[in-house]
């Protein structure tokens, strides 16, 4: 074992040879890594053995480990589920984490209502309703809803409007609603339309069109020409909607996902995974997931199956009806070079999902062509990611150069205080890591010692507000940023500088950013604006930020984001106080 792990030797020897999850911690108790194991003792001890094959990232992890915890499970599948939940909860630095904070749009249909309506939602809930999606764009889903409501005359009103309406709305008068709110359509007839829409949302387009054509022929034979024309229009509208999905997979008349990835050449830590969802032979969504800090030496199968565990276990929990029956995988570099390696990992994931999902690597046919196409998409997005990262690094280099910083500003924090004439003072912190917003590190603060309350005439002591916020941040969180930006001019900088001295904050650069000022001369017809100005301690003149430069982009982004975050929170607090009648 390596020398710095000797205090853990006895703890490792006492580990059970059973499946479970292990959590590696540093000296401050921060969880660095969460892993699963079929045999905890064997897996954990392997970290602390001297081997030539250990990669640099694992060596760095081991040097930081001071303690670990384990949780025993009955099976390896249970360990996989627990591992994913703990990664989502603790967001360990050394794990591959799926940062899927984008909320994709879904269609919701509450079948418990006698006359259900189609709703556009951004979150899947366990409420008994049926969900369809996710869809790539809000425009796509809104077009589908608009078409379905118009073609099948479904209600568009809220449940409250539905309960309280006494006469038909204008949509009924326009022929776009069947008027269920006032009893103009029977429940069985309305549900017949709903069932047809359900089939379309499930991707059973061919079956629906075939049925409508039969109905149209019968209507024409019985000389019900208005009904026949209406059915003809529905068929045309369905064709228009489905033609928007140009990518087809004739081999799949069931739910299938294609998972592909692209990785940067070593030592790049960047990768992109792309998931294409195919339903009833048509692509209904293509989703990309960028990763910027993976271990360059991590084998492909460990990366891909680590991604899929988090991706599918999360969806299986939130909306099991949206799970595919089959997942097509790429050929990849394997940890275990035996032929059964992919099968073994796929079987474990299927077992953890508690459902039959076929994972396979296609070798020929349309499926292989689809995988190759998705591979190109992943490579394209990887190129975009590399370009954006290079731009961010150039921008941060410009920040360091313009502000003459001692350290490279990897982590930048910006603070803003918001109130309206002394009312409900709040503050915000936003964080940029590598020049990009890290929203998991954003914070809101209620300011308690500002001197301001709900009465506008009360004065707010900005120094007290700033002292409280920076005190709460640096006294309770010892992970120091490289640069702190406060919104304001010389006065705000002096206050922050005094607070840093009082708190004993050392090694953190501090600046203030003042907004551009409008400069006008009443004798001059033109109005000009000054540049954004950065003030530094012990420096009389501000540093001017020229628009379009890297420093301008980074610093104004941080300031504007902090301002937006604070203003949004202030409005929420103010509205809540007004509704509840509280004065403070």
C-alpha positions in Angstrom: 0.0 0.0 0.0 1.1 3.6 -0.6 2.5 5.3 2.5 -0.1 8.0 3.0 -2.9 5.4 3.4 -1.5 3.5 6.4 -4.1 4.8 8.8 -6.8 3.2 6.5 -5.1 -0.2 6.4 -7.1 -1.7 9.3 -10.3 -0.2 8.0 -9.7 -1.7 4.6 -8.9 -5.2 6.1 -12.2 -5.1 8.0 -14.3 -4.5 4.8 -16.9 -7.1 3.9 -16.4 -9.0 0.6 -20.0 -8.1 -0.5 -21.6 -5.7 -2.9 -22.1 -2.1 -2.0 -21.1 1.5 -2.5 -18.0 3.4 -1.2 -17.6 7.1 -0.6 -14.1 8.6 -0.6 -13.5 11.7 1.5 -10.9 14.3 2.0 -9.7 15.9 5.3 -12.6 18.3 5.4 -15.2 15.5 5.0 -15.9 16.5 1.4 -16.9 13.5 -0.7 -14.4 13.2 -3.6 -15.7 10.0 -5.3 -18.6 7.6 -5.1 -18.2 4.1 -6.6 -20.0 0.7 -6.6 -18.4 -2.7 -6.2 -19.3 -6.3 -6.5 -16.7 -7.0 -3.8 -16.1 -3.9 -1.5 -12.9 -5.2 0.1 -11.3 -6.0 -3.2 -12.4 -2.8 -5.0 -11.5 -0.3 -2.2 -8.1 -2.0 -1.5 -7.2 -1.7 -5.2 -7.0 2.1 -4.9 -4.2 1.9 -2.4 -2.0 -0.7 -4.1 1.2 0.4 -5.9 0.6 -0.4 -9.6 2.2 1.0 -12.8 -1.2 1.0 -14.5 -2.8 3.6 -12.2 -3.7 6.8 -14.1 -2.8 10.3 -13.0 -6.3 11.2 -12.0 -6.7 8.2 -9.7 -3.3 9.0 -8.2 -4.5 12.5 -7.4 -7.7 11.1 -5.9 -5.8 8.7 -3.7 -3.4 11.5 -2.4 -6.5 13.4 -1.3 -8.3 10.5 0.4 -8.2 10.7 4.2 -11.3 8.6 5.0 -14.0 6.6 3.3 -17.5 5.2 4.1 -19.2 2.1 2.7 -22.9 1.1 2.4 -23.7 -2.6 1.9 -26.3 -3.7 -0.6 -27.8 -7.1 -1.3 -26.9 -7.0 -5.0 -24.6 -5.2 -7.4 -27.7 -3.8 -9.2 -28.8 -2.2 -6.0 -25.3 -0.8 -5.6 -25.6 0.7 -9.1 -28.9 2.5 -8.2 -27.5 3.8 -4.9 -24.3 5.0 -6.6 -26.3 7.1 -9.1 -28.4 8.6 -6.4 -25.4 9.5 -4.3 -23.6 11.0 -7.3 -26.6 13.1 -8.0 -26.8 14.2 -4.4 -23.1 15.0 -3.6 -21.8 15.8 -7.1 -18.3 14.5 -6.3 -15.4 16.1 -8.1 -13.8 12.9 -9.4 -17.0 11.2 -10.8 -18.4 11.5 -14.3 -21.5 13.5 -13.6 -24.4 14.0 -15.9 -25.2 17.7 -15.7 -28.7 17.4 -17.1 -30.1 20.6 -15.8 -31.8 21.5 -19.0 -35.6 20.8 -18.6 -36.9 19.4 -21.9 -40.6 20.0 -22.8 -43.2 17.2 -22.4 -46.9 16.8 -23.2 -49.0 16.0 -20.1 -52.4 14.3 -20.2 -54.4 13.8 -17.0 -56.6 10.8 -17.7 -58.3 11.1 -14.3 -60.3 14.1 -15.5 -63.5 13.3 -17.4 -62.5 15.7 -20.2 -58.7 15.8 -20.1 -56.6 18.5 -21.8 -53.2 18.4 -23.4 -50.7 20.5 -21.4 -47.2 21.8 -22.1 -44.9 21.1 -19.1 -41.2 21.1 -18.3 -41.1 18.6 -15.5 -42.4 15.0 -15.2 -44.1 14.3 -11.9 -45.4 11.2 -10.2 -49.1 12.3 -10.3 -50.8 9.5 -12.3 -50.9 11.5 -15.5 -49.5 10.3 -18.8 -46.4 12.1 -20.2 -45.1 12.1 -23.7 -41.6 13.3 -24.8 -39.1 14.7 -24.2 -39.3 16.9 -27.3 -36.3 18.8 -28.8 -37.9 22.2 -28.8 -40.7 24.2 -27.3 -41.8 25.2 -30.8 -42.2 21.6 -31.9 -44.3 20.7 -28.9 -46.5 23.8 -29.2 -47.1 23.1 -32.8 -48.2 19.6 -31.9 -50.5 20.8 -29.2 -52.0 23.5 -31.4 -52.6 21.0 -34.1 -54.1 18.3 -31.9 -56.5 20.7 -30.1 -57.7 22.2 -33.4 -57.9 18.9 -35.4 -59.7 17.0 -32.6 -61.5 19.9 -30.9 -60.0 19.3 -27.5 -60.5 21.8 -24.7 -57.7 24.3 -24.1 -59.0 26.0 -20.9 -57.7 25.4 -17.4 -59.5 23.2 -14.9 -60.7 26.3 -13.1 -62.1 27.9 -16.2 -63.7 24.6 -17.2 -65.6 24.3 -13.8 -66.9 27.9 -13.9 -67.9 28.3 -17.5 -71.6 28.7 -18.3 -71.5 29.2 -22.0 -69.1 28.1 -24.8 -65.9 30.1 -25.4 -64.8 31.7 -28.6 -62.8 28.6 -29.6 -66.0 26.7 -29.8 -67.5 29.4 -32.0 -64.5 29.2 -34.3 -65.0 25.4 -34.6 -61.8 24.6 -32.6 -63.4 23.2 -29.4 -66.2 20.7 -28.9 -67.5 22.5 -25.8 -67.2 19.8 -23.1 -67.4 22.5 -20.4 -71.1 23.1 -21.2 -72.1 19.5 -22.1 -72.0 19.9 -25.9 -70.1 16.6 -26.3 -70.6 13.3 -24.4 -67.7 11.9 -22.4 -67.3 8.7 -24.5 -67.2 10.7 -27.8 -64.6 13.1 -26.3 -62.5 10.1 -25.1 -62.6 8.7 -28.6 -60.7 11.8 -29.8 -58.4 11.6 -26.8 -57.5 8.0 -27.6 -56.7 8.9 -31.2 -54.4 11.7 -30.0 -52.8 9.2 -27.5 -51.9 6.9 -30.4 -50.3 9.7 -32.3 -48.3 10.8 -29.3 -47.2 7.2 -28.8 -45.9 7.3 -32.4 -48.6 5.0 -33.9 -49.2 7.3 -36.9 -49.7 4.6 -39.5 -52.4 3.0 -37.5 -54.3 6.3 -36.9 -54.1 7.4 -40.6 -55.3 3.9 -41.7 -58.3 4.2 -39.4 -59.1 7.8 -40.5 -59.0 6.7 -44.2 -61.5 3.9 -43.5 -63.8 6.4 -41.7 -63.4 8.9 -44.6 -64.4 6.3 -47.2 -67.5 5.3 -45.2 -68.5 8.9 -44.8 -68.1 9.5 -48.6 -70.2 6.4 -49.4 -73.0 7.6 -47.1 -72.7 11.1 -48.7 -71.7 12.7 -45.4 -69.4 15.0 -47.4 -68.7 17.5 -44.6 -67.5 14.8 -42.3 -65.4 13.2 -45.1 -63.8 16.6 -45.8 -63.0 17.1 -42.1 -61.4 13.6 -41.9 -59.4 14.4 -45.1 -58.1 17.6 -43.4 -57.1 15.6 -40.3 -55.1 13.2 -42.5 -53.3 16.0 -44.3 -52.5 17.7 -41.0 -51.0 14.4 -39.6 -48.9 14.0 -42.7 -47.6 17.6 -42.3 -46.7 17.0 -38.7 -44.9 13.7 -39.3 -43.1 15.0 -42.4 -41.2 17.3 -40.0 -39.4 14.3 -38.6 -37.3 13.5 -41.7 -35.0 10.9 -40.1 -36.5 7.4 -40.2 -35.6 4.0 -38.9 -37.7 1.4 -40.9 -36.3 -1.4 -38.8 -37.8 -0.1 -35.6 -41.6 -0.1 -35.1 -41.0 0.2 -31.3 -39.2 2.6 -28.9 -35.5 2.7 -29.5 -32.6 5.0 -28.4 -29.2 5.3 -30.2 -26.4 6.3 -27.8 -23.1 7.6 -29.3 -20.1 9.5 -28.0 -17.0 11.4 -29.1 -13.9 12.1 -27.0 -11.1 14.5 -27.4 -7.7 13.0 -28.1 -5.6 12.5 -25.0 -4.9 14.3 -22.8 -8.2 16.1 -23.5 -10.8 15.7 -20.7 -13.7 16.6 -23.0 -16.4 14.3 -24.4 -19.9 14.6 -25.8 -22.6 11.9 -25.6 -25.6 12.2 -28.0 -28.8 10.3 -27.5 -31.3 10.0 -30.4 -34.8 8.8 -29.5 -36.7 6.9 -32.2 -40.4 6.2 -31.8 -42.4 4.2 -34.4 -39.6 4.5 -36.9 -39.1 8.3 -36.6 -36.6 10.3 -34.7 -38.5 12.4 -32.1 -35.5 13.9 -30.3 -31.7 14.3 -30.4 -30.1 15.3 -27.1 -26.5 16.2 -26.4 -24.6 16.0 -23.1 -21.2 17.6 -22.8 -18.5 16.5 -20.3 -15.5 18.7 -19.7 -13.6 17.0 -16.9 -13.5 13.3 -17.4 -10.4 11.2 -16.8 -8.6 10.9 -20.2 -7.5 7.4 -19.2 -11.0 6.2 -18.4 -12.0 3.3 -20.7 -14.8 4.0 -23.1 -17.2 1.4 -21.6 -16.8 2.8 -18.1 -17.6 6.3 -19.4 -20.6 5.2 -21.5 -22.2 2.9 -19.0 -21.6 5.5 -16.3 -23.5 8.0 -18.4 -26.3 5.6 -19.2 -26.7 4.5 -15.6 -27.4 8.1 -14.5 -29.4 8.9 -17.6 -31.8 5.9 -17.7 -32.1 5.4 -13.9 -33.3 9.0 -13.6 -35.8 8.6 -16.4 -37.0 5.2 -15.2 -37.8 6.7 -11.8 -39.5 9.9 -13.1 -41.4 8.5 -16.1 -41.1 4.8 -16.7 -43.4 4.9 -19.7 -40.8 7.0 -21.6 -38.2 4.2 -21.4 -37.1 2.6 -24.7 -37.2 -1.1 -25.3 -33.9 -1.1 -27.0 -30.6 0.9 -26.9 -28.1 0.8 -29.7 -24.5 1.2 -28.5 -21.3 2.2 -30.2 -18.2 0.0 -30.5 -15.9 1.1 -27.7 -12.7 0.5 -25.9 -13.3 -2.0 -23.1 -12.0 -2.3 -19.5 -12.5 -6.1 -19.8 -11.5 -7.3 -23.2 -13.6 -10.4 -23.1 -16.5 -10.7 -25.5 -19.0 -10.8 -22.6 -18.0 -7.4 -21.1 -20.7 -5.3 -22.8 -23.3 -8.0 -22.1 -22.4 -8.2 -18.5 -22.6 -4.4 -18.0 -25.8 -4.2 -20.0 -27.3 -7.0 -18.0 -26.4 -5.2 -14.7 -28.0 -2.0 -15.9 -31.2 -3.8 -17.1 -31.4 -5.5 -13.7 -31.0 -2.1 -11.9 -33.8 -0.7 -14.1 -36.1 -3.6 -13.2 -37.3 -3.9 -16.8 -36.2 -5.6 -20.0 -34.1 -3.2 -22.0 -32.0 -4.7 -24.8 -28.5 -3.1 -25.2 -26.7 -4.1 -28.3 -23.9 -3.0 -30.6 -25.2 -3.3 -34.3 -22.7 -4.5 -36.9 -24.7 -4.0 -40.1 -28.0 -2.8 -41.6 -30.0 0.4 -40.9 -29.2 0.3 -37.2 -25.5 0.4 -37.9 -26.1 3.3 -40.3 -28.0 5.2 -37.6 -25.3 4.7 -35.1 -22.7 6.0 -37.6 -24.9 9.1 -38.2 -25.3 9.8 -34.5 -21.5 9.4 -34.2 -21.0 12.2 -36.7 -23.4 14.4 -34.6 -21.4 13.7 -31.5 -18.1 14.6 -33.2 -19.6 17.8 -34.5 -20.8 18.8 -31.0 -17.4 17.9 -29.6 -15.8 20.3 -32.0 -18.2 23.0 -30.9 -17.3 22.3 -27.2 -13.6 22.5 -27.9 -14.0 25.8 -29.7 -16.1 27.3 -26.8 -13.6 26.0 -24.3 -10.7 27.6 -26.2 -12.6 30.8 -26.4 -13.3 30.8 -22.6 -9.6 30.1 -21.8 -8.6 33.0 -24.1 -11.1 35.3 -22.4 -9.8 34.3 -18.9 -6.2 35.0 -20.1 -7.4 38.4 -21.1 -9.0 38.9 -17.7 -5.7 38.0 -16.0 -3.7 40.3 -18.3 -6.0 43.3 -18.1 -6.5 43.2 -14.3 -2.8 42.2 -13.7 -3.9 39.2 -11.5 -1.4 37.1 -9.7 -3.3 33.9 -10.3 -5.3 32.6 -13.3 -9.0 33.3 -12.5 -10.3 29.7 -12.7 -13.1 30.5 -10.3 -14.7 33.9 -10.3 -17.4 34.9 -7.8 -19.6 38.0 -8.2 -21.9 39.5 -5.5 -24.8 41.9 -5.9 -27.2 43.4 -3.3 -30.8 44.2 -4.3 -33.5 46.3 -2.6 -36.1 48.9 -3.5 -35.8 52.0 -1.3 -34.7 49.9 1.6 -37.4 47.3 1.1 -36.5 43.6 1.6 -32.8 43.6 1.1 -31.4 40.4 -0.5 -28.1 39.5 -2.1 -26.8 37.0 -4.7 -23.7 35.1 -5.5 -22.9 33.8 -9.0 -19.9 31.7 -9.8 -18.0 31.3 -13.1 -15.8 28.2 -13.3 -13.4 28.2 -16.3 -15.4 31.2 -17.6 -18.8 29.5 -17.6 -21.7 29.8 -15.1 -21.7 27.0 -12.5 -25.3 27.3 -11.4 -25.0 24.6 -8.7 -22.7 27.1 -6.8 -25.1 30.1 -7.1 -26.5 31.3 -3.8 -29.3 33.6 -2.6 -29.0 35.5 0.7 -31.6 37.1 3.0 -29.9 40.2 4.5 -30.7 40.5 8.2 -28.5 43.3 9.4 -28.8 46.0 6.7 -31.0 48.3 8.7 -33.7 48.2 6.0 -37.1 46.6 6.3 -40.3 46.9 4.4 -40.8 50.6 5.0 -39.2 52.6 2.1 -38.0 55.5 4.3 -35.7 53.2 6.2 -32.0 53.6 5.3 -30.0 50.5 4.2 -26.4 50.3 5.4 -24.6 48.8 2.3 -21.5 48.1 4.4 -23.4 46.1 6.9 -25.2 44.2 4.1 -21.9 43.4 2.3 -20.2 42.5 5.7 -23.0 40.0 6.5 -22.9 38.4 3.0 -19.2 38.1 2.7 -18.9 37.0 6.3 -21.4 34.2 5.8 -19.6 33.1 2.7 -16.0 33.1 3.9 -16.6 32.0 7.5 -18.6 29.0 6.5 -17.0 27.9 3.1 -13.3 27.5 3.0 -13.1 26.8 -0.8 -11.6 30.1 -1.9 -12.2 31.7 -5.3 -9.4 33.2 -7.4 -11.3 36.5 -8.0 -14.1 38.3 -6.3 -16.1 40.9 -8.2 -18.5 43.3 -6.4 -20.9 45.5 -8.2 -20.1 49.2 -7.9 -17.3 51.7 -7.8 -14.6 52.8 -5.5 -16.9 53.0 -2.5 -18.0 49.4 -2.8 -14.5 48.3 -3.4 -13.2 50.0 -0.2 -16.0 48.4 1.8 -15.2 44.9 0.5 -11.5 45.5 1.0 -12.1 46.4 4.7 -14.3 43.3 5.1 -11.6 41.1 3.7 -9.1 42.5 6.1 -11.5 42.0 9.0 -12.3 38.4 8.0 -8.6 37.6 7.3 -9.3 36.6 3.7 -5.9 36.1 2.1 -4.9 35.1 -1.5 -8.2 36.2 -3.1 -8.0 39.0 -5.7 -10.7 41.7 -5.3 -12.1 44.2 -7.8 -15.3 46.2 -8.3 -17.0 46.7 -11.6 -18.8 49.9 -12.3 -21.4 50.2 -15.0 -20.9 52.4 -18.0 -22.0 56.0 -17.4 -23.8 58.2 -19.9 -21.8 61.3 -20.6 -23.5 64.3 -22.2 -22.8 68.0 -22.8 -25.9 70.2 -23.1 -24.1 72.2 -25.8 -23.4 69.0 -27.8 -26.1 67.2 -29.8 -24.4 63.8 -29.3 -24.7 61.6 -26.2 -21.8 59.3 -25.5 -21.3 56.5 -22.9 -18.1 55.7 -20.9 -16.7 52.2 -20.9 -17.2 49.7 -18.1 -14.7 50.4 -15.4 -12.9 48.1 -13.0 -11.4 49.4 -9.8 -8.6 47.6 -8.0 -7.2 48.2 -4.5 -4.3 50.7 -4.2 -4.9 51.8 -7.8 -6.2 55.3 -8.3 -7.5 55.1 -11.9 -9.9 52.5 -13.1 -9.2 50.0 -15.8 -11.4 50.6 -18.9 -13.0 47.5 -20.5 -13.3 47.8 -24.2 -16.5 46.1 -25.5 -15.8 42.9 -27.4 -12.7 41.9 -25.5 -12.4 38.7 -23.5 -12.2 40.6 -20.1 -15.3 42.6 -21.0 -17.3 39.4 -21.9 -16.3 37.5 -18.7 -16.7 40.4 -16.1 -19.9 41.9 -17.5 -21.4 38.4 -17.8 -20.7 37.8 -14.1 -22.0 41.2 -13.0 -25.2 41.0 -15.2 -25.9 37.4 -14.0 -25.5 38.4 -10.4 -27.8 41.4 -10.9 -30.4 39.2 -12.6 -30.2 36.6 -9.9 -30.6 39.1 -7.1 -33.4 41.0 -8.8 -35.4 37.8 -9.4 -35.0 36.7 -5.8 -35.9 40.2 -4.5 -39.2 40.1 -6.5 -40.0 36.6 -5.2 -39.4 37.7 -1.6 -41.4 40.9 -2.0 -44.4 39.1 -3.7 -44.4 36.5 -1.0 -44.4 39.1 1.8 -47.3 40.9 0.1 -49.3 37.7 -0.2 -48.7 36.6 3.3 -49.0 40.1 4.8 -45.6 39.9 6.6 -43.7 43.2 6.9 -40.3 41.7 7.3 
